[in-house]
Amino acid sequence: MKTTWLQAEKDPMGAAIYDYFKNGKAGKLRVFSSQFEEDEIPVSELFRTYEYMPLLEQTALDMAQGKILDVGAGSGCHSLALKQMGKESVAIDISPLSVEVMQARGLDARLVNLFDTHFVERFDTILMLMNGSGIIGRVENFGDFFQRMKLLLNPGGCILMDSSDLRYLFEEEDGSFVVDLAGDYYGQLDFQMQYKQIKGEAFDWLYVDFNTLSLYASQYGFKAELVKEGSHYDYLAKLTL
């Protein structure tokens, strides 16, 4: 698992966020995967305000307490919403351009990789939103992830994470699900992004169903609680020690 941050020439999302912040518009942020056809992320959605966020994200922001860590914060939309609520947060990202934008927006934003062992602050709430489980990458990384969480959480603290169960992609016409149990976990995807001429490196991204998340959490001393389910196989989970 990589513990460094991105270089500007390999940071398409950061470049798109920077352009939108500076100019009020941005080009296409293209997304490629070996498992799916090309897609696009509307950059304007990365700057959404609280009232335009999905209910799961609003619920997580309402629940967040104490000193809050906003992981993979991007443009800082969640930390800005928290600030408007009078809550204290530290926003981290591996994109220097994104961090520059967040700092310009008045946030305590830092260029930090969650898995960098030099990062040793403690928090009461760790927010992992917008399919926040993604940065775990693969199910075999759960051990490293939960060990990091133990070091970063204050006693009584919690992780608020949203994700999606991709089993709907394997649904048959009769409503049954056909998943290759001998293959990799079905929520493990690979992605690559491109913005204008800037193409990033391919990376792993993990969508995890709640039962699998709960199973791995319990192996490392955490309890998983299903807080709320969304409209399409998505959910918000609360993880506590």
C-alpha positions as CSV (number, residue, x, y, z in Angstrom):
1,M,0.0,0.0,0.0
2,K,1.5,3.4,-1.1
3,T,2.1,5.9,1.7
4,T,3.3,8.8,-0.4
5,W,1.3,11.6,-2.3
6,L,0.7,12.5,-5.9
7,Q,3.0,14.5,-8.2
8,A,1.2,17.3,-10.1
9,E,1.8,15.7,-13.5
10,K,0.0,12.6,-12.2
11,D,-2.9,14.3,-10.4
12,P,-5.9,14.7,-12.8
13,M,-8.5,15.1,-10.1
14,G,-6.4,17.7,-8.3
15,A,-5.9,19.6,-11.6
16,A,-9.7,19.5,-12.2
17,I,-10.4,20.8,-8.7
18,Y,-7.8,23.6,-9.1
19,D,-9.3,24.7,-12.4
20,Y,-12.8,24.7,-11.1
21,F,-11.8,26.7,-8.0
22,K,-9.9,29.3,-10.1
23,N,-12.2,29.6,-13.1
24,G,-15.6,28.4,-11.9
25,K,-15.6,25.7,-14.6
26,A,-13.5,22.7,-15.6
27,G,-13.2,20.2,-18.4
28,K,-14.1,16.5,-18.3
29,L,-12.6,14.4,-15.5
30,R,-12.6,11.0,-17.3
31,V,-12.5,7.7,-15.4
32,F,-11.3,4.4,-16.9
33,S,-11.5,0.9,-15.5
34,S,-10.7,-2.6,-16.9
35,Q,-14.1,-3.7,-15.6
36,F,-16.3,-1.0,-17.0
37,E,-16.8,1.4,-19.9
38,E,-15.3,5.0,-19.6
39,D,-17.2,7.3,-17.2
40,E,-17.0,10.9,-16.1
41,I,-17.0,12.7,-12.8
42,P,-18.8,16.1,-12.9
43,V,-16.3,18.4,-11.2
44,S,-19.0,20.7,-10.0
45,E,-20.3,17.9,-7.7
46,L,-16.9,17.9,-5.9
47,F,-17.8,21.4,-4.7
48,R,-21.4,20.6,-3.5
49,T,-22.7,22.3,-0.4
50,Y,-24.5,20.5,2.5
51,E,-28.0,21.0,1.0
52,Y,-26.9,19.2,-2.2
53,M,-25.1,16.3,-0.5
54,P,-26.7,12.8,-0.4
55,L,-28.6,12.0,2.8
56,L,-25.8,9.6,3.9
57,E,-23.2,12.3,3.8
58,Q,-25.5,14.8,5.6
59,T,-26.1,12.2,8.3
60,A,-22.4,11.6,8.8
61,L,-21.6,15.3,9.0
62,D,-24.5,15.7,11.6
63,M,-23.1,12.8,13.7
64,A,-19.4,13.9,13.6
65,Q,-18.2,15.2,16.9
66,G,-15.1,16.5,18.6
67,K,-11.9,16.7,16.6
68,I,-12.7,15.4,13.2
69,L,-10.4,14.0,10.5
70,D,-11.8,14.4,6.9
71,V,-10.0,11.7,4.8
72,G,-9.5,12.2,1.1
73,A,-11.1,15.6,1.4
74,G,-10.7,16.7,-2.3
75,S,-12.1,20.2,-2.6
76,G,-12.9,20.3,1.1
77,C,-16.7,20.4,0.7
78,H,-17.3,18.2,3.8
79,S,-14.9,20.2,6.0
80,L,-16.5,23.4,4.8
81,A,-19.9,22.2,5.8
82,L,-18.5,21.1,9.2
83,K,-16.9,24.6,9.6
84,Q,-20.3,26.2,8.9
85,M,-21.8,24.0,11.7
86,G,-19.1,25.3,14.1
87,K,-17.2,22.0,14.1
88,E,-13.4,21.5,14.0
89,S,-11.8,19.4,11.3
90,V,-8.5,18.6,9.7
91,A,-8.8,17.8,6.0
92,I,-6.1,15.5,4.5
93,D,-5.5,14.5,0.9
94,I,-2.6,13.1,-1.2
95,S,-3.2,15.8,-3.9
96,P,-1.0,18.9,-3.5
97,L,-3.3,20.9,-5.8
98,S,-6.4,19.8,-3.8
99,V,-4.7,20.8,-0.5
100,E,-3.8,24.2,-2.0
101,V,-7.4,24.8,-2.9
102,M,-8.7,23.7,0.5
103,Q,-6.2,26.0,2.2
104,A,-7.4,28.9,0.0
105,R,-10.9,28.1,1.1
106,G,-9.9,28.7,4.7
107,L,-9.6,25.1,5.9
108,D,-6.9,23.3,8.0
109,A,-5.8,21.2,5.1
110,R,-2.7,19.1,5.0
111,L,-0.8,17.0,2.4
112,V,-1.0,13.7,4.2
113,N,-1.4,10.0,3.3
114,L,-3.7,8.3,5.8
115,F,-1.3,5.3,5.9
116,D,1.9,7.3,6.5
117,T,3.0,6.2,10.0
118,H,4.5,9.7,10.5
119,F,1.0,11.0,10.8
120,V,0.2,10.4,14.5
121,E,-2.5,12.8,15.6
122,R,-5.6,11.5,17.4
123,F,-9.3,12.3,16.5
124,D,-12.7,11.7,17.9
125,T,-14.3,11.2,14.5
126,I,-12.7,10.0,11.3
127,L,-14.8,10.8,8.2
128,M,-14.5,8.6,5.1
129,L,-17.1,9.8,2.6
130,M,-17.9,9.6,-1.1
131,N,-17.4,5.9,-1.1
132,G,-14.8,6.4,1.6
133,S,-14.0,2.7,1.8
134,G,-12.3,3.1,-1.6
135,I,-8.9,4.2,-0.3
136,I,-8.5,0.8,1.5
137,G,-8.0,-0.5,-2.0
138,R,-8.4,-4.3,-1.5
139,V,-9.8,-6.5,1.2
140,E,-6.3,-7.8,2.2
141,N,-5.5,-4.2,3.2
142,F,-8.1,-4.2,6.0
143,G,-5.6,-5.3,8.6
144,D,-3.3,-2.3,7.9
145,F,-6.3,0.0,7.8
146,F,-7.7,-1.0,11.1
147,Q,-4.3,-0.9,12.8
148,R,-4.0,2.7,11.6
149,M,-7.4,3.5,12.9
150,K,-6.5,2.3,16.3
151,L,-3.5,4.7,16.4
152,L,-5.6,7.7,15.1
153,L,-8.8,7.3,17.2
154,N,-9.3,8.8,20.6
155,P,-10.9,6.5,23.2
156,G,-14.6,6.4,22.5
157,G,-14.0,7.8,18.9
158,C,-15.6,6.4,15.7
159,I,-15.1,6.1,12.0
160,L,-18.0,7.2,9.8
161,M,-17.7,5.5,6.4
162,D,-20.0,5.2,3.4
163,S,-19.7,2.6,0.7
164,S,-21.8,0.6,-1.8
165,D,-22.6,-3.1,-2.3
166,L,-21.9,-3.8,-6.0
167,R,-23.8,-7.1,-6.0
168,Y,-26.5,-5.4,-8.1
169,L,-24.1,-5.5,-11.0
170,F,-24.4,-9.3,-10.9
171,E,-28.2,-9.5,-10.6
172,E,-30.0,-11.9,-12.9
173,E,-33.4,-11.4,-14.4
174,D,-35.0,-13.6,-11.7
175,G,-33.5,-11.5,-8.9
176,S,-30.7,-13.9,-8.0
177,F,-27.1,-12.9,-7.8
178,V,-24.3,-14.7,-9.7
179,V,-20.9,-14.0,-8.2
180,D,-17.7,-15.9,-8.9
181,L,-16.7,-17.0,-5.3
182,A,-13.4,-18.4,-6.6
183,G,-12.4,-15.0,-8.0
184,D,-11.4,-11.7,-6.3
185,Y,-13.9,-10.0,-4.0
186,Y,-16.5,-8.5,-6.4
187,G,-16.1,-5.0,-4.9
188,Q,-12.4,-4.6,-5.8
189,L,-12.1,-2.3,-8.9
190,D,-9.2,-0.6,-10.7
191,F,-9.5,2.9,-11.9
192,Q,-7.5,5.5,-13.8
193,M,-8.3,9.1,-14.3
194,Q,-7.5,11.7,-16.9
195,Y,-8.1,15.5,-17.0
196,K,-7.0,17.2,-20.2
197,Q,-3.5,15.9,-20.9
198,I,-2.9,14.8,-17.3
199,K,-3.3,11.1,-16.8
200,G,-2.9,9.5,-13.4
201,E,-1.6,6.1,-12.5
202,A,-4.0,3.2,-12.1
203,F,-5.2,2.5,-8.6
204,D,-7.2,0.0,-6.6
205,W,-10.6,1.1,-5.2
206,L,-12.7,-1.0,-2.8
207,Y,-16.5,-1.0,-2.6
208,V,-17.5,-3.2,0.3
209,D,-20.8,-4.6,1.4
210,F,-21.7,-4.1,5.0
211,N,-21.5,-7.7,6.1
212,T,-18.0,-8.1,4.7
213,L,-17.0,-4.8,6.4
214,S,-18.5,-6.0,9.7
215,L,-16.6,-9.3,9.5
216,Y,-13.2,-7.7,8.9
217,A,-13.9,-5.0,11.5
218,S,-14.6,-7.7,14.2
219,Q,-11.4,-9.5,13.4
220,Y,-9.5,-6.3,14.4
221,G,-11.5,-5.4,17.5
222,F,-14.0,-3.0,15.9
223,K,-17.8,-3.1,16.0
224,A,-19.6,-2.1,12.8
225,E,-23.1,-0.5,13.1
226,L,-25.3,0.1,10.0
227,V,-26.4,3.7,10.5
228,K,-28.5,4.3,7.4
229,E,-29.1,2.7,4.0
230,G,-29.3,4.7,0.8
231,S,-31.5,4.3,-2.2
232,H,-29.3,2.1,-4.2
233,Y,-27.2,-0.5,-2.3
234,D,-25.2,2.3,-0.5
235,Y,-25.0,2.7,3.2
236,L,-23.3,4.6,6.0
237,A,-21.5,2.6,8.7
238,K,-20.2,3.6,12.1
239,L,-17.1,1.7,13.3
240,T,-16.1,1.8,17.0
241,L,-13.5,0.0,19.1
